[in-house]
């Protein structure tokens, strides 16, 4: 409020200056002008102090951000590397984890009340602080930090009945995410342990939803137990050390910096900053710039494998060599280290749940954020000249995907595969410049799931009907040509690339592959197909008029994320752009939404009969055939571990 009053006074003084300017001498105008200037400077300085005070208060309950003298912090990079600092500061890496302030919080906290599993949550904003009144989370905590869930009384203040727990008020301490959605953390009073608020704010729809409704997980499992100090610290902060205390519940967590900072990729900079405080050393390095500075790591100067391991230290599925040591000191990986010796990449898991929740059954990773797994298994990587930096740039790119200049085009592949450059259509059998002639769409299709969408696989491969049959993973051809059968794809691959046709079942010969994956597939397959039914290139290639009823069948899917993606894709179809749908509504409402879509589609222009799409001569769906296929759906519980 003080700042607002200062501005009001300044505005009034400015108005007075304009009036006096016509009838006062120079000294009066100079005095009033000086007052206005002083007021503006005072307001600016005061606001800066308020921002610092707000951040300082919030930081008292979050993991300690200080690992000096080894780590120096990103602010120390700014003076010598202003351009790189600016591009990093604009990135989603920086904002992955932040102290909760008005600048970082995107969710609506203005008197919002939410309910989950019979428990009430009330959000409010107090000046520059964000608060929640909620049930004491200690009851739910045990399974998240390794305490036997059968012993809730071991946690101080816990109640045997979750609905009888004490209500508490907690300040929102940290945020995670700034691109698609944002999660929130509260101090749990156990050292600086951070407990997840069980709601997430979706940017796309500007609404609160249960946190479990943004992940593909068993819909029968209620609640949400997540502790930042052991669940997120490895990749959502720089140089994190959980530092679990002897009671196994409390933490004295320490990080070099929240978010992914400069030192996450370049290594500890304390020594680098100290050495380069000497201008003579800086001049010497500048004079002979080819050698680089041995006191800091530049991933661009590392080998392809080493530089990719810097990315892979977060973007992979990794194991822990010594769990007790990790709970104290973290991974201890430094850019340039051999990742395998610090945190080995898991290419196959002994756990059936982890294996199915992370990989297709041929070992290709199926969840987002684990791109290094895909790179490792790519034929392009075998010569170890190809790396993440072959396509991505951290400082000359858009924050959205951090692709280097022109790497969203075929130039990405043609920089190595130059023999195809003269006549791309001869290889692709698609028109030059079309989606079918974009290398990515055939060799890196969207078969990875995460963040409520399909994402490009980073394991470079070629379309294969045989692989689709063996793994259930949709192939690139049928993800674009949603209206075609596996038999159609098999015949095309045989004619164009001399690949032997596969022996197929009657269904695979006659029914569009996308429909079979929709009706018979697991929740992960359904999520991928629902996304592709809203993807522009696939809609164009597939004559989208038939798609709506199949999306309708997913509007009451048991898995919330499948419903969300289906609803979003439906809204991209003509005639449904204003369709109202709530993916977390009660089951009866979901069923009504499905029937409304069916009714609207039936009243629209009748599509031509198409056996592959299960549309009869009257333009109606073959409901009996659809129901029969639904009986064979893969209803095994699935949790994709993104």
PyMOL commands that set and color helices and strands:
alter all, ss='L'
color gray80, all
select helices_A, chain A and resi 2-20+26-59+74-77+82-89+137-145+152-154+162-164+211-214+228-231+233-236+262-266+270-275+279-287+289-291+299-301+304-312+323-329+339-342+352-358+371-376+379-381+388-390+411-414+418-428+435-437+439-443+465-471+476-480+486-497+506-510+513-520+523-532+536-542+544-546+548-552+560-570+587-603+611-613+623-630
alter helices_A, ss='H'
color red, helices_A
select strands_A, chain A and resi 64-65+97-99+113-116+119-126+129-135+167-176+181-187+194-202+207-210+237-238+254-255+257-258+448-450+453-455
alter strands_A, ss='S'
color yellow, strands_A
deselect
rebuild
show_as cartoon
